[in-house]
Amino acid sequence: MPATRPSLLRRGTAALAALPLLALAACGYGSQAEDGAADQAIAAGAGKTDGLDSVRIGYFGNLTHATALVGRERGIFQKALGATRAEYATFNAGPSEIEALNSGSIDIGWIGPSPAINGYTRSNGKNLRIVGGSASGGVKLVVDPEKIRSLKDVKGKRIATPQLGNTQDVAFLHWIARQGWKVDAQSGTGDVTVVRSDNKVTPDAFRAGSVDGAWVPEPTASRLVAQGGRVLLDEASLWPGGKFVITNVVVSQRFLKEHPKAVEAVLRASVETNKWITAHPDAAKASANEQVKADSGKALPANVLDPAWASISPTDDPLAATLGTEADHAAEAGLLRKPDLRGIYDLTLLNKVLAEAGAGTVDDAGLGVR
């Protein structure tokens, strides 16, 4: 008998109330989730994977989740799953996706580091595992060039971040501290005023002059540049080798235990998708934008799409060391107690897929299942 699961959650408002600060999405635009039946034909004669009728895949409909966008649009996930139907749910915020994962409404998902950390620690390490990487980069400090001409000019200004305690908020607070400036993390007041502003409204706030800049992910950063903003700092420049995690692949521990072949199939498709994106960047960009249009009803214009795409790098490596560093930065800012992340990773299946593909295996930085 195929496994049965609850119907897809429509809203994650309960999760918003339940999860603490760091659960906020790295690039979220709200909390609405939507059903999405697989839109690629199943190959004739294909067999079911792990006996499942379907595998439910969650992701955000923006470019930092390019692997999911392209893998869906090109039917790569469906091909890997055979006669097991790939079904999709798009989310606007990390808390709702974590709630869907916890409830069994989705099985596997693409998500930012902050909600992954919080989803793991809040459940005392019992609900999810990070099983793969997806993307690095795509975060910038964009400013009004009439008000801010150098990094030292940020002092005394109003700078937006997506939400209190989210991935970009933590990164900006850490950067402020490195400048020797003081800001109260909770209120956002101090030598710099940190304005927590949803990515949907930040461009309007920037246009109106109510914020002088923003530390934000793509495509919001490129939207601000299209409005006359200037990139003052690319967060990649602050990380060794210019790499830091922005999106990972997570799975519920129960699904991983019961259906490892299905998880392996999705990871195999993820690796194949990232390889195709790297080999065909222009075609991949168009594919991702087609899926953005299908998910949101509106494609990104070229003056936003092109620079945003260029700043995001696909990666199978979850960049585990940077996840630990991001958690440390949040603890240093006083936004959470230092979490115990041991066991958050299980890269066994990913490394199996990579080895079979003749690629190098990846490391869990000591945070894997033992």
C-alpha positions as CSV (number, residue, x, y, z in Angstrom):
1,M,0.0,0.0,0.0
2,P,1.4,3.5,-0.8
3,A,2.0,5.8,2.1
4,T,-0.8,8.3,2.7
5,R,-0.3,11.8,4.0
6,P,-2.4,14.7,5.1
7,S,-3.8,17.2,2.6
8,L,-1.6,20.1,1.8
9,L,-1.6,22.9,4.3
10,R,-3.1,26.1,3.0
11,R,-1.6,28.5,5.5
12,G,1.3,28.4,8.0
13,T,0.1,31.1,10.4
14,A,0.3,28.7,13.4
15,A,3.9,28.1,12.6
16,L,4.6,31.8,12.5
17,A,3.4,32.1,16.1
18,A,5.1,29.0,17.2
19,L,8.6,29.4,15.8
20,P,11.2,31.7,17.4
21,L,13.2,34.4,15.7
22,L,15.6,32.5,13.6
23,A,12.9,30.6,11.8
24,L,12.1,33.5,9.6
25,A,12.7,32.9,6.0
26,A,15.9,33.8,4.2
27,C,14.0,35.2,1.3
28,G,10.3,34.9,2.2
29,Y,7.4,36.9,0.9
30,G,4.7,35.7,3.3
31,S,3.1,32.5,4.4
32,Q,0.7,31.3,1.7
33,A,1.3,27.8,0.3
34,E,-0.3,26.6,-2.9
35,D,-1.1,23.2,-4.3
36,G,0.8,22.2,-7.5
37,A,0.1,19.0,-9.4
38,A,3.1,17.7,-11.4
39,D,3.0,19.3,-14.8
40,Q,5.4,16.9,-16.6
41,A,4.2,13.6,-18.2
42,I,5.3,10.3,-16.6
43,A,7.3,8.2,-19.0
44,A,5.5,5.1,-20.3
45,G,6.5,1.9,-18.5
46,A,8.2,3.8,-15.6
47,G,7.9,2.1,-12.2
48,K,7.1,3.7,-8.9
49,T,9.9,4.8,-6.5
50,D,9.7,3.1,-3.1
51,G,6.1,2.2,-4.0
52,L,4.9,5.8,-3.5
53,D,2.1,7.4,-5.5
54,S,3.7,10.8,-5.1
55,V,6.5,12.8,-3.5
56,R,5.6,16.3,-2.4
57,I,8.3,18.9,-3.0
58,G,8.3,22.4,-1.4
59,Y,10.2,25.5,-2.5
60,F,10.0,29.3,-2.8
61,G,9.2,30.7,-6.2
62,N,12.3,32.9,-6.4
63,L,15.8,32.6,-7.9
64,T,17.6,31.5,-4.7
65,H,15.6,28.3,-5.2
66,A,16.8,28.0,-8.8
67,T,17.4,24.2,-8.5
68,A,13.8,23.6,-7.7
69,L,12.5,26.0,-10.3
70,V,14.6,24.6,-13.1
71,G,14.2,20.9,-12.0
72,R,10.5,21.3,-12.0
73,E,10.2,23.3,-15.2
74,R,12.3,20.8,-17.2
75,G,10.7,17.7,-15.7
76,I,14.0,16.5,-14.1
77,F,12.4,15.6,-10.8
78,Q,9.6,13.8,-12.5
79,K,12.0,11.8,-14.7
80,A,14.0,10.7,-11.6
81,L,10.9,9.6,-9.7
82,G,9.5,7.4,-12.6
83,A,5.9,6.6,-12.1
84,T,5.8,8.3,-8.7
85,R,4.3,11.7,-9.4
86,A,6.2,14.8,-8.4
87,E,3.8,17.2,-6.7
88,Y,4.8,20.7,-5.7
89,A,3.9,23.3,-3.1
90,T,5.3,26.9,-3.4
91,F,5.8,28.8,-0.2
92,N,6.3,32.5,0.7
93,A,8.0,32.0,4.1
94,G,10.2,29.5,5.9
95,P,7.9,28.9,8.9
96,S,5.0,27.7,6.7
97,E,7.3,25.3,4.8
98,I,8.7,23.9,8.0
99,E,5.2,23.4,9.4
100,A,4.3,21.6,6.2
101,L,7.3,19.4,6.5
102,N,6.6,18.6,10.1
103,S,3.0,17.7,9.4
104,G,3.8,15.5,6.5
105,S,2.1,17.8,3.9
106,I,5.4,17.9,2.1
107,D,8.2,15.4,2.1
108,I,11.2,17.3,1.0
109,G,11.9,21.0,0.4
110,W,14.3,23.7,-0.6
111,I,14.7,26.3,2.2
112,G,17.1,28.8,3.7
113,P,19.5,28.2,6.6
114,S,17.7,30.1,9.3
115,P,14.4,28.1,9.2
116,A,16.3,24.9,8.8
117,I,18.3,25.7,11.9
118,N,15.2,26.6,13.9
119,G,13.2,23.7,12.6
120,Y,15.9,21.4,13.8
121,T,16.6,22.9,17.2
122,R,13.0,23.6,18.1
123,S,12.2,19.9,17.6
124,N,15.2,18.9,19.7
125,G,16.8,17.4,16.5
126,K,13.8,15.1,15.7
127,N,12.0,16.6,12.7
128,L,14.3,17.3,9.8
129,R,17.7,16.7,8.2
130,I,19.6,18.7,5.7
131,V,20.4,16.3,2.9
132,G,21.9,18.5,0.2
133,G,23.0,21.9,-0.9
134,S,21.4,24.1,-3.6
135,A,22.7,27.6,-3.8
136,S,25.3,30.1,-2.5
137,G,25.3,33.9,-2.7
138,G,22.7,36.3,-3.9
139,V,22.7,38.7,-1.0
140,K,23.7,42.4,-1.2
141,L,23.7,45.7,0.6
142,V,22.1,48.2,-1.8
143,V,22.0,51.9,-0.9
144,D,20.8,55.2,-2.1
145,P,24.0,56.6,-3.7
146,E,22.9,60.2,-2.9
147,K,22.9,59.4,0.8
148,I,25.5,56.7,1.2
149,R,28.7,56.8,-0.8
150,S,31.0,54.6,1.3
151,L,30.7,51.9,3.9
152,K,31.4,54.3,6.7
153,D,28.4,56.4,5.5
154,V,26.0,53.5,6.6
155,K,26.4,54.7,10.2
156,G,23.4,56.9,11.2
157,K,21.3,55.6,8.3
158,R,18.1,53.5,8.0
159,I,18.8,50.1,6.5
160,A,16.1,47.5,5.8
161,T,16.4,43.7,6.4
162,P,13.7,41.2,5.6
163,Q,12.7,40.3,9.2
164,L,14.0,40.3,12.7
165,G,16.3,37.4,13.1
166,N,16.2,36.1,9.5
167,T,19.4,35.2,7.7
168,Q,20.1,38.6,6.2
169,D,19.2,40.4,9.5
170,V,21.7,38.3,11.3
171,A,24.4,38.9,8.7
172,F,23.8,42.7,8.8
173,L,23.9,42.8,12.6
174,H,27.2,40.8,12.5
175,W,28.6,43.2,9.9
176,I,27.6,46.2,12.0
177,A,29.3,44.7,15.1
178,R,32.5,44.2,13.0
179,Q,32.5,48.0,12.3
180,G,32.6,48.7,16.0
181,W,29.1,50.1,15.9
182,K,26.3,49.4,18.5
183,V,22.8,48.3,17.7
184,D,20.1,46.8,19.9
185,A,19.2,43.6,18.0
186,Q,15.6,43.5,19.2
187,S,14.6,47.1,18.5
188,G,17.0,47.8,15.7
189,T,18.1,51.1,17.2
190,G,21.6,52.4,17.6
191,D,24.4,53.6,15.5
192,V,22.4,52.3,12.5
193,T,18.7,51.9,12.4
194,V,17.7,48.5,11.3
195,V,14.3,48.5,9.7
196,R,12.6,45.1,9.4
197,S,10.7,45.3,6.2
198,D,9.1,42.5,4.1
199,N,10.8,42.1,0.8
200,K,7.5,42.8,-1.0
201,V,7.4,46.3,0.4
202,T,11.1,47.2,0.7
203,P,11.3,48.5,-2.9
204,D,8.4,50.9,-2.2
205,A,10.0,52.1,1.0
206,F,13.3,52.6,-0.8
207,R,11.6,54.6,-3.6
208,A,9.8,56.7,-1.0
209,G,13.0,57.4,0.9
210,S,11.9,55.9,4.2
211,V,14.9,53.6,4.1
212,D,18.3,54.6,2.8
213,G,19.3,51.0,1.8
214,A,18.7,47.4,2.4
215,W,20.6,44.2,3.1
216,V,18.5,41.8,1.1
217,P,18.5,38.6,-1.1
218,E,17.8,38.4,-4.8
219,P,15.8,39.4,-6.6
220,T,14.9,42.2,-4.2
221,A,18.5,43.6,-4.4
222,S,18.3,43.9,-8.2
223,R,14.9,45.5,-7.9
224,L,16.4,48.2,-5.8
225,V,19.3,48.7,-8.3
226,A,16.7,49.0,-11.0
227,Q,15.2,51.9,-9.0
228,G,18.5,53.7,-8.9
229,G,20.2,52.0,-6.0
230,R,23.8,51.0,-5.9
231,V,25.4,47.8,-4.7
232,L,27.7,48.9,-1.8
233,L,28.6,45.4,-0.6
234,D,28.1,41.8,-1.9
235,E,27.9,39.5,1.2
236,A,29.9,36.9,-0.7
237,S,33.0,39.1,-0.2
238,L,32.7,38.5,3.5
239,W,33.0,34.7,3.3
240,P,36.1,32.5,2.6
241,G,36.1,31.7,-1.1
242,G,33.0,33.9,-1.6
243,K,30.7,31.0,-0.7
244,F,28.0,30.8,1.9
245,V,24.8,28.8,2.1
246,I,21.6,30.6,1.0
247,T,19.4,27.5,0.2
248,N,19.6,23.8,1.3
249,V,17.5,20.7,0.7
250,V,15.8,19.4,3.8
251,V,13.7,16.3,4.4
252,S,11.6,15.0,7.3
253,Q,13.5,12.4,9.2
254,R,10.5,10.0,9.0
255,F,10.3,10.2,5.2
256,L,14.1,9.8,5.0
257,K,13.9,6.6,7.1
258,E,10.9,5.1,5.4
259,H,11.6,6.2,1.8
260,P,15.4,6.6,1.2
261,K,15.1,5.6,-2.5
262,A,12.7,8.5,-3.1
263,V,15.0,10.9,-1.3
264,E,17.9,9.6,-3.4
265,A,15.9,10.1,-6.6
266,V,15.2,13.7,-5.7
267,L,18.8,14.3,-4.8
268,R,19.9,12.7,-8.1
269,A,17.6,15.1,-9.9
270,S,18.9,18.0,-7.9
271,V,22.5,17.1,-8.8
272,E,21.6,16.7,-12.5
273,T,19.7,20.0,-12.4
274,N,22.7,21.9,-10.9
275,K,25.0,20.4,-13.5
276,W,22.7,21.5,-16.3
277,I,22.3,25.0,-14.8
278,T,26.1,25.3,-14.7
279,A,26.5,24.1,-18.3
280,H,23.7,26.1,-19.8
281,P,23.4,29.3,-17.7
282,D,21.3,31.3,-20.2
283,A,18.9,28.5,-20.9
284,A,18.7,27.8,-17.2
285,K,17.9,31.4,-16.4
286,A,15.1,31.4,-18.9
287,S,13.8,28.1,-17.5
288,A,13.8,29.5,-13.9
289,N,12.0,32.6,-15.0
290,E,9.4,30.5,-16.8
291,Q,8.7,28.7,-13.6
292,V,8.6,32.0,-11.6
293,K,6.0,33.2,-14.1
294,A,4.0,30.0,-13.7
295,D,4.1,30.2,-9.9
296,S,3.5,33.9,-9.5
297,G,1.8,34.9,-12.7
298,K,4.6,37.4,-13.6
299,A,8.1,36.8,-15.0
300,L,11.0,38.9,-13.8
301,P,12.1,41.7,-16.1
302,A,15.5,41.4,-17.7
303,N,17.0,44.4,-15.7
304,V,16.1,42.4,-12.5
305,L,16.6,38.8,-13.7
306,D,20.0,39.2,-15.3
307,P,22.0,40.7,-12.4
308,A,20.1,38.6,-9.8
309,W,20.9,35.4,-11.7
310,A,24.6,36.3,-12.1
311,S,25.1,36.6,-8.3
312,I,23.6,33.1,-7.4
313,S,25.8,30.0,-7.7
314,P,24.2,26.5,-7.8
315,T,26.0,24.0,-5.5
316,D,25.4,20.5,-4.4
317,D,27.6,21.2,-1.3
318,P,25.5,22.4,1.6
319,L,28.5,24.4,2.8
320,A,28.0,23.1,6.3
321,A,30.7,25.1,7.9
322,T,29.0,28.4,6.9
323,L,25.7,27.2,8.4
324,G,27.4,26.7,11.8
325,T,29.0,30.2,11.4
326,E,25.6,31.8,10.7
327,A,24.2,30.2,13.8
328,D,27.1,31.5,15.8
329,H,26.5,35.0,14.4
330,A,22.8,34.8,15.5
331,A,23.9,33.8,19.0
332,E,26.5,36.6,19.2
333,A,23.8,39.1,18.3
334,G,21.6,37.8,21.2
335,L,18.9,36.5,18.9
336,L,19.1,32.9,20.2
337,R,21.0,30.7,22.5
338,K,23.9,28.9,20.8
339,P,22.2,25.9,19.2
340,D,23.5,22.3,19.1
341,L,23.4,21.5,15.4
342,R,25.1,18.1,15.7
343,G,23.0,15.7,13.6
344,I,21.4,18.3,11.4
345,Y,23.1,16.8,8.3
346,D,22.8,13.4,6.7
347,L,24.8,13.6,3.5
348,T,25.0,9.8,3.0
349,L,22.7,9.7,0.0
350,L,24.0,12.9,-1.6
351,N,27.6,11.6,-1.4
352,K,26.4,8.3,-2.9
353,V,24.9,10.2,-5.8
354,L,28.0,12.4,-6.2
355,A,30.4,9.4,-6.1
356,E,28.3,7.6,-8.8
357,A,28.5,10.7,-10.9
358,G,32.3,10.9,-10.5
359,A,32.1,14.1,-8.5
360,G,33.8,14.8,-5.2
361,T,31.9,14.1,-2.0
362,V,31.0,16.9,0.4
363,D,31.6,17.4,4.2
364,D,29.2,17.9,7.0
365,A,31.7,20.0,9.1
366,G,31.2,17.6,12.1
367,L,27.4,18.3,12.2
368,G,26.3,15.1,10.6
369,V,24.5,12.0,12.0
370,R,26.8,9.7,13.8
